[in-house]
Amino acid sequence: MVYKKAEPHNMNKLENAREKINEIDKKIAGLFEARMDAVKDVIAYKQENDLPVFDGNRERTLIERNRKMIQNPDYLSMYEDFLQFMLTQSKAYQKSLIAQDVIAYSGIKGAFAHMISEKIFEGNPKLAFNSFEEVIEAVVDHKVEFGVIPFENTNSGLVGEVLDLLYQKPVYIVKVADLKVDQCLLGLPEASLKDIEWVYSKDQALMQSREFLESLGVKSVPYPNTALAAQYVAREQDKTKAAIGARENAALYNLKVLASHIEETATNTTRFLVVAASPNTQKKDHLAMIFTTSDEVGALSKVINRIAEHGINMDTLQSRPIKDRPFEYFFYVQCTGNLEEENLSSLMKSMEDVVSNVKILGTYEILEKQ
């Protein structure tokens, strides 16, 4: 096939058309900024008057009115798509403004997640949710800016449900904080240790206090979280029942500390993740990723070797079964070392032939123990 060289006058027509588009784009950019500035005023009014972000009648009216402004019918469907995209961006921006600085955690006031949230984000508004998944969904849906969830304990290990959520949901780790956990046995003011027959708490807290509970000869009952367990014991007013939780819950729910430091190890510490809908824009000193390997012999060892070859130190490696895929696993890795963007890009490229999927969970700092 022979291509003709473009004639100079045709090139001039192309350049003129592009110049016109550039000028129009400049005006569109200015108008877009002006529109989003007006959106700020809209959401401020909605918040003051407790109105929802989405107003279906308003959207239908706007689209019907604006489509009448299009003179060329060839452009009408494309313009409607453009309007719908603009409205979607507007709603997303409104949600982000509402969520700004709001922190989500699982449990109620007095839960360890609430306590660490107060330490990391002192003064920020907090929202409590019933489960780890609800916290993650609140982040994904831009109802909050950050979510705080427990990830690992030095005694009871990883929280598998949270690892599953990191694998499934579009969230990123932006910060990590460690909380020294002092588990206490909390009972009614008139109760003593010899009265206790039933102990309620989060399964991890029960596991961390297993030896103490066995020495008492009591029956343990898993509960959604430690603070809810304390609340339940206070409500029941039964001196045979006690809860395991933080010392602070005794004052919150008018209970008495029957025993403290009941965890099996004095260094009992829980690691909490701060997750967001977007990753850190600046590189931090730790990186986490999740990946699945290709179906070949030695695939995992190849991944580990390639991580090391790029000057990255893998200090955590955990495997986890993939739900609904029997005997298949994904792997969680935490790394330190050469986390420069070019080096990470080179690592990702080198892993392409031995991983089937990889998700960078972000780079983050680990705060001093709280």
C-alpha positions in Angstrom: 0.0 0.0 0.0 1.3 3.5 -0.9 0.7 6.4 1.4 0.5 9.9 0.0 2.4 12.6 1.7 0.0 15.2 3.3 -0.3 18.4 1.3 0.8 21.6 3.2 -2.7 23.2 3.0 -4.3 20.0 4.5 -1.8 20.2 7.3 -2.7 23.8 7.9 -6.4 22.7 8.2 -5.5 20.0 10.7 -3.4 22.4 12.8 -6.2 25.1 12.7 -8.8 22.5 13.9 -6.5 21.4 16.7 -5.8 24.9 17.7 -9.6 25.5 17.9 -10.0 22.4 20.0 -7.2 23.6 22.4 -9.0 26.9 22.9 -12.3 25.1 23.5 -10.7 22.7 26.0 -9.2 25.6 27.9 -12.7 27.1 28.3 -14.2 23.7 29.3 -11.5 23.3 32.0 -12.3 26.7 33.4 -16.1 26.0 33.3 -15.5 22.6 34.9 -13.6 24.2 37.8 -16.4 26.8 38.2 -19.1 24.1 38.2 -17.2 22.1 40.9 -16.8 25.2 43.0 -20.6 25.6 42.8 -21.0 21.9 43.9 -19.2 22.8 47.1 -22.0 25.3 47.9 -24.6 22.7 47.0 -23.2 20.1 49.4 -22.7 22.7 52.2 -26.5 23.5 51.9 -27.4 19.8 51.8 -25.4 19.1 54.9 -26.9 22.1 56.8 -30.4 20.9 55.9 -29.8 17.1 56.1 -30.5 16.5 52.5 -29.2 13.4 50.5 -26.5 13.7 47.9 -28.6 12.1 45.2 -31.7 13.9 44.0 -33.2 11.9 41.1 -35.8 14.6 40.2 -33.1 17.2 39.9 -31.0 15.0 37.7 -33.9 14.2 35.3 -34.8 17.8 35.1 -31.3 18.9 34.4 -30.8 16.3 31.6 -34.1 17.1 30.0 -33.5 20.8 30.1 -29.9 20.7 28.9 -30.4 18.3 26.0 -32.7 20.9 24.4 -29.7 23.2 24.1 -28.1 20.8 21.5 -28.8 22.0 18.0 -27.2 19.1 16.1 -29.1 15.8 16.7 -26.0 13.8 15.8 -24.4 14.9 19.1 -27.5 14.4 21.3 -26.8 10.9 22.7 -23.1 11.7 23.2 -24.0 14.9 25.1 -26.4 13.0 27.3 -23.5 10.6 28.1 -21.3 13.6 28.9 -24.0 15.1 31.2 -24.4 11.8 33.0 -20.6 11.5 33.5 -20.4 15.0 34.8 -23.3 14.3 37.3 -21.5 11.1 38.4 -18.4 13.1 39.1 -20.4 15.7 41.0 -21.9 13.1 43.3 -18.6 11.5 43.9 -17.1 14.9 44.8 -20.0 15.7 47.1 -19.5 12.3 48.9 -15.8 13.0 49.3 -16.5 16.4 50.9 -18.9 14.8 53.3 -16.4 12.0 54.1 -13.4 14.3 54.5 -11.6 13.7 57.9 -14.3 11.2 59.0 -12.9 7.9 60.5 -14.7 4.6 60.5 -14.1 1.7 62.9 -15.7 -1.5 63.8 -17.5 -1.8 67.2 -18.7 0.7 69.7 -17.1 3.3 71.9 -14.5 1.5 74.1 -13.5 -1.1 71.4 -9.8 -1.3 70.8 -10.4 -0.1 67.2 -12.1 3.0 68.7 -9.2 3.6 71.1 -6.5 3.4 68.4 -8.7 5.6 66.2 -8.8 8.3 68.9 -5.0 8.1 69.3 -4.2 8.3 65.5 -7.0 10.8 64.6 -7.5 12.8 67.7 -10.4 15.2 67.3 -11.7 13.8 64.0 -15.3 12.7 63.8 -15.7 8.9 64.1 -18.4 6.5 62.8 -18.9 3.1 64.3 -19.9 0.1 62.1 -20.9 -3.4 63.0 -18.3 -5.3 61.0 -14.9 -5.1 59.3 -16.7 -5.4 55.9 -19.0 -2.5 56.7 -15.9 -0.3 57.6 -14.3 -1.3 54.2 -17.5 -0.6 52.3 -17.8 2.8 53.9 -14.3 3.7 52.6 -15.1 2.3 49.1 -18.4 4.2 49.0 -16.7 7.4 50.2 -18.8 7.7 53.3 -15.6 8.1 55.3 -12.1 9.1 54.4 -10.3 6.4 56.4 -11.1 3.1 58.0 -9.3 1.6 61.0 -9.3 -2.2 61.3 -7.3 -4.8 63.3 -5.0 -6.9 61.2 -2.7 -9.0 63.3 -2.0 -9.8 67.0 1.3 -11.0 68.3 -0.5 -13.9 70.1 -3.5 -14.9 68.0 -2.1 -14.1 64.6 -3.7 -12.6 61.5 -7.4 -11.6 61.3 -8.2 -13.8 58.2 -11.4 -11.9 57.5 -9.5 -8.6 57.1 -6.9 -10.2 54.8 -9.8 -11.5 52.6 -11.3 -8.0 52.4 -7.9 -6.6 51.3 -7.9 -9.2 48.6 -11.4 -8.5 47.4 -12.0 -4.8 47.9 -10.4 -1.7 46.2 -8.8 -0.2 49.3 -5.2 0.7 50.1 -3.1 0.7 53.3 -2.0 4.2 54.1 -0.8 3.9 57.7 -0.2 1.2 60.3 -0.3 1.5 64.1 0.5 -1.0 66.9 -1.5 -0.9 70.1 -0.3 -2.6 73.3 -3.2 -4.6 74.5 -3.9 -5.1 78.2 -6.8 -7.6 78.4 -8.9 -7.3 81.6 -11.7 -9.4 83.0 -14.6 -7.1 83.6 -17.6 -8.0 85.9 -20.4 -6.4 87.9 -19.3 -4.2 90.8 -20.6 -6.9 93.3 -18.9 -9.8 91.5 -15.7 -11.6 92.4 -13.6 -14.1 90.4 -15.2 -17.1 92.1 -18.6 -16.0 90.9 -17.8 -16.1 87.2 -19.1 -18.9 85.1 -19.4 -17.3 81.6 -16.9 -15.0 79.8 -17.8 -13.1 76.7 -15.5 -11.4 74.2 -14.1 -11.2 70.7 -12.7 -14.6 69.6 -9.2 -13.1 69.4 -9.4 -11.8 72.9 -10.6 -15.2 74.2 -7.7 -16.8 72.4 -5.2 -14.4 73.9 -6.5 -15.1 77.4 -7.0 -18.9 77.0 -4.7 -20.0 79.8 -6.3 -17.6 82.3 -9.8 -18.8 81.3 -8.8 -22.4 81.6 -7.5 -21.8 85.1 -10.8 -20.3 86.1 -12.8 -23.2 84.6 -15.3 -21.0 82.9 -17.1 -21.2 79.6 -16.1 -18.7 77.0 -18.6 -17.3 74.4 -17.4 -15.4 71.3 -18.9 -12.0 70.8 -18.6 -9.5 67.9 -16.1 -7.3 69.8 -14.8 -6.6 73.3 -16.8 -3.4 73.9 -20.1 -5.0 72.9 -19.3 -7.9 75.3 -18.7 -5.4 78.2 -22.0 -3.6 77.3 -23.8 -7.0 77.3 -22.5 -8.0 80.7 -23.5 -4.6 82.1 -27.0 -4.9 80.7 -27.5 -8.5 81.9 -26.8 -7.6 85.6 -25.8 -11.3 86.2 -22.7 -11.6 88.4 -21.9 -15.0 86.9 -21.1 -13.3 83.6 -17.9 -11.3 82.7 -16.3 -9.8 79.7 -12.8 -9.5 78.4 -11.8 -6.0 77.2 -9.9 -2.9 77.8 -9.7 -1.3 81.3 -11.4 1.8 79.8 -14.6 -0.3 79.4 -15.0 -0.7 83.1 -15.7 3.1 83.5 -17.8 3.2 80.4 -20.2 0.5 81.4 -20.0 0.7 85.3 -18.1 -2.6 85.6 -15.3 -3.7 87.9 -11.8 -4.9 86.8 -11.7 -8.4 88.3 -8.3 -9.2 86.8 -5.8 -7.4 84.6 -3.0 -8.5 82.2 -4.8 -11.8 81.6 -3.3 -12.2 78.1 -0.8 -15.0 77.8 2.2 -12.7 76.9 3.2 -9.4 78.3 4.1 -8.1 74.8 0.5 -8.7 73.6 0.2 -6.2 70.7 -2.4 -5.7 68.0 -1.5 -4.2 64.7 -4.2 -1.9 63.1 -4.4 -0.8 59.5 -5.6 2.6 58.3 -7.2 2.0 54.8 -8.3 4.5 52.2 -9.9 4.5 48.8 -6.6 5.8 47.2 -3.0 5.0 47.9 -0.4 7.3 49.4 1.0 9.7 46.8 4.4 9.8 48.5 6.4 6.6 48.9 6.8 5.4 52.5 9.2 2.9 54.0 6.9 -0.2 53.9 5.0 -1.8 51.0 2.4 -4.5 51.0 1.1 -6.6 48.1 -1.2 -9.5 47.4 -0.6 -11.9 44.6 -1.6 -15.3 43.2 1.0 -17.5 41.4 0.7 -19.1 38.0 0.2 -22.9 38.0 3.8 -24.1 37.7 6.3 -25.8 39.9 8.4 -23.4 41.9 6.3 -20.3 41.0 6.3 -19.0 44.6 10.1 -19.4 45.1 10.6 -17.5 41.8 8.5 -14.6 43.1 10.5 -14.5 46.4 13.8 -14.6 44.5 12.8 -11.7 42.2 11.7 -9.6 45.1 15.1 -10.1 46.7 16.9 -9.5 43.4 15.4 -6.0 43.3 16.9 -5.1 46.7 13.6 -5.5 48.5 13.4 -7.3 51.8 10.3 -9.4 52.4 9.7 -9.4 56.1 6.2 -11.0 56.1 4.7 -13.7 53.9 1.3 -15.2 54.6 -0.9 -17.5 52.6 -4.7 -17.5 52.6 -7.3 -19.8 50.9 -9.3 -18.2 48.1 -13.0 -18.4 48.8 -15.0 -20.6 46.4 -11.8 -21.9 44.9 -10.8 -25.1 46.8 -7.1 -25.6 47.6 -6.1 -22.4 45.8 -4.3 -19.6 47.7 -3.3 -16.0 47.5 -0.2 -14.6 49.2 0.2 -11.5 51.3 3.7 -9.9 51.5 5.0 -6.9 53.4 8.3 -5.5 52.2 10.9 -2.9 53.0 14.0 -1.8 51.0 14.2 -0.2 47.6 10.7 1.0 47.1 11.5 3.6 44.4 8.8 3.8 41.7 11.2 2.7 38.9 12.4 -0.3 40.9 8.8 -1.4 41.8 7.8 -1.1 38.1 10.8 -3.2 37.2 9.8 -5.8 39.9 6.2 -6.0 38.6 7.5 -6.5 35.1 9.9 -9.3 36.2 7.0 -11.1 38.0 4.6 -11.2 35.0 5.5 -14.7 34.0 5.1 -16.3 37.5 2.1 -14.4 38.9 -1.5 -14.6 37.6 -2.7 -11.5 39.6 -0.9 -8.9 41.7 -2.4 -6.1 43.8 -0.2 -3.4 45.3 -1.8 -2.5 48.6 0.2 0.7 48.9 3.2 2.1 50.8 2.9 3.2 54.3 4.6 4.1 57.6 4.4 2.1 60.8 3.7 4.5 63.7 5.4 4.2 67.1 3.6 1.8 69.4 0.6 3.5 70.9 
